[in-house]
């Protein structure tokens, strides 16, 4: 069974940067798409970015141009480089995977807190 674990969150000033990691563990790991999501207090979970097995990436309009998603296949790890952070980026960031085009996201991690202060 695959488990995902996020790390790298923290508190940072407006305009600062953080790099999040999503490490996969388990006997075998494969994916169709890996995704980053976030959930702020009192708000619904929202899509942030994704990277497909092909390497194709997608971003929400809120983070396009500021965040970059990447992966290290050898390390079974996905990253989210976040630059020029804003207070509205404050949230718990979670990663998940889709194993095929016919499945929804699953194997959710526990999340890592990102706080951006003025």
MOTA-V308461 format. One record per residue. N is the residue number from 1. PHI is phi in whole degrees, -180 to 180 (none if undefined). PSI is psi in degrees with one decimal (* if undefined). NEAR is the number of other ideal C-beta (glycine too) atoms within 12 Angstrom. Layout:
N|PHI|PSI|NEAR  N|PHI|PSI|NEAR
This chain:
1|none|134.1|11  2|-87|136.7|24  3|-123|141.5|21  4|-112|139.0|35  5|-134|122.2|26  6|-91|150.9|37  7|-155|168.5|25  8|103|-3.7|27  9|-69|172.7|32  10|167|-168.0|21  11|-108|134.9|18  12|-146|152.0|26  13|-77|158.0|18  14|-53|134.5|18  15|90|-8.0|17  16|-81|-175.8|22  17|-133|152.2|23  18|-144|153.3|33  19|-123|120.3|28  20|-95|149.6|42  21|-123|147.8|30  22|-131|105.3|45  23|-100|133.7|27  24|-102|136.4|31  25|-128|154.3|17  26|142|174.7|16  27|-67|-46.0|10  28|-136|147.9|11  29|-133|125.9|26  30|-145|158.5|18  31|-156|158.3|33  32|-95|-46.4|23  33|-146|139.3|33  34|-110|139.3|47  35|-133|152.8|38  36|-109|136.7|50  37|-132|166.8|34  38|-145|155.0|38  39|-140|117.9|22  40|-93|157.4|24  41|-55|129.2|12  42|77|4.6|8  43|-121|160.9|13  44|-78|156.8|11  45|-65|137.9|23  46|-131|150.8|23  47|-70|140.1|26  48|-114|-56.2|40  49|-163|160.6|39  50|-148|159.6|33  51|-139|130.0|32  52|-89|165.7|21  53|-59|-28.0|21  54|-74|-16.6|15  55|102|-8.6|15  56|-64|136.3|15  57|-117|153.0|27  58|-138|148.9|22  59|-138|150.4|24  60|-74|157.0|24  61|-63|-26.7|13  62|-69|-25.2|21  63|-118|-7.0|33  64|-57|131.4|17  65|90|-13.9|13  66|-114|-34.6|26  67|-108|149.1|35  68|-135|125.5|26  69|-100|140.4|37  70|-149|173.7|23  71|-147|152.8|34  72|-121|100.1|17  73|-62|-39.1|18  74|-63|-32.0|8  75|-97|1.2|15  76|52|44.0|26  77|-133|138.9|29  78|-112|146.3|44  79|-124|157.1|30  80|-135|106.1|42  81|-86|120.7|25  82|-115|116.8|37  83|-116|161.3|21  84|50|51.4|23  85|-66|146.4|34  86|-122|158.6|25  87|-56|-33.2|19  88|-72|-6.0|20  89|-83|-6.9|37  90|-62|123.9|28  91|-179|171.7|34  92|-89|128.1|27  93|-103|131.0|46  94|-126|151.3|36  95|-118|156.7|47  96|-158|170.7|36  97|-136|153.9|35  98|-112|133.9|23  99|-93|-12.8|21  100|-159|172.4|15  101|-70|-15.0|12  102|-99|2.2|8  103|-117|155.6|14  104|-88|175.2|15  105|-65|142.3|24  106|-152|-169.9|22  107|56|42.3|32  108|-62|139.9|26  109|-81|-179.7|33  110|-82|-20.9|19  111|99|158.7|26  112|-136|135.8|31  113|-82|132.1|25  114|-120|124.9|37  115|-125|125.8|26  116|-115|120.3|29  117|-117|154.8|16  118|-63|*|14
